[in-house]
Amino acid sequence: KDVLSIMIVVLVIETSILLSFQFVSPLKWEREVLDDINGIAIESVGHCESESGWWFFASLVGFNILCLFYALILCFQTKHIPSDFSESSHIFLSVMFMFQVLVLAVPVSAMVRDNTNVFYFMRAGAIFLQNFTVLCIIFGPKMYRIYKKEDSRATIRRHL
């Protein structure tokens, strides 16, 4: 119930930022002809541009950083719960890793934005690192407990 209200607020704020971006300064495809023969384009390059799109992107990144900080605060508040019943320590590690990838990937991606191959590799690598690490941190201990055949009922009885 508490998490649902937080999720709805985050969804409404992100949707409002994205909708205002589309209404105020939408992305438009711009093509530049690099080489032509008799008025026929032989080579061209194109990309999406927006007059003030940078500010919307910065507001989305800033809002997501604030959400990550809030998630870290929530994880810190639930650290006293035993790890057998709570995954707060694993979630804390996941959120910290997501924050680290964000802090490193955003500036490096901005620096290599003109080189499309490196820019694509940076974005793909950041997405892979975030998702794969979160999955390993969350599901790794569960898989280990299944592999070791630890009984969860005995763990519950022990803590009651």
NORWOLIN-V773177 format. One record per residue. N is the residue number from 1. OMEGA is omega in whole degrees, 0 to 359 (999 if undefined). Layout:
{{N OMEGA} {N OMEGA}}
This chain:
{{1 180} {2 181} {3 180} {4 179} {5 177} {6 180} {7 180} {8 179} {9 180} {10 180} {11 180} {12 181} {13 180} {14 179} {15 180} {16 177} {17 182} {18 178} {19 178} {20 176} {21 182} {22 181} {23 184} {24 186} {25 183} {26 176} {27 178} {28 181} {29 179} {30 179} {31 178} {32 179} {33 180} {34 183} {35 177} {36 176} {37 181} {38 177} {39 179} {40 183} {41 177} {42 181} {43 179} {44 177} {45 181} {46 177} {47 178} {48 178} {49 176} {50 182} {51 182} {52 182} {53 181} {54 182} {55 177} {56 177} {57 179} {58 179} {59 176} {60 179} {61 179} {62 179} {63 179} {64 176} {65 177} {66 178} {67 177} {68 177} {69 179} {70 177} {71 177} {72 177} {73 179} {74 178} {75 179} {76 180} {77 182} {78 183} {79 183} {80 179} {81 180} {82 185} {83 176} {84 181} {85 185} {86 177} {87 186} {88 179} {89 178} {90 178} {91 178} {92 178} {93 179} {94 181} {95 178} {96 179} {97 177} {98 179} {99 179} {100 179} {101 179} {102 181} {103 180} {104 187} {105 183} {106 180} {107 180} {108 177} {109 178} {110 180} {111 183} {112 185} {113 183} {114 178} {115 189} {116 181} {117 180} {118 179} {119 178} {120 179} {121 179} {122 180} {123 179} {124 178} {125 179} {126 179} {127 179} {128 181} {129 180} {130 186} {131 182} {132 181} {133 178} {134 179} {135 180} {136 182} {137 182} {138 187} {139 179} {140 179} {141 178} {142 179} {143 178} {144 179} {145 177} {146 180} {147 179} {148 179} {149 175} {150 183} {151 181} {152 179} {153 178} {154 178} {155 179} {156 179} {157 181} {158 182} {159 177} {160 999}}
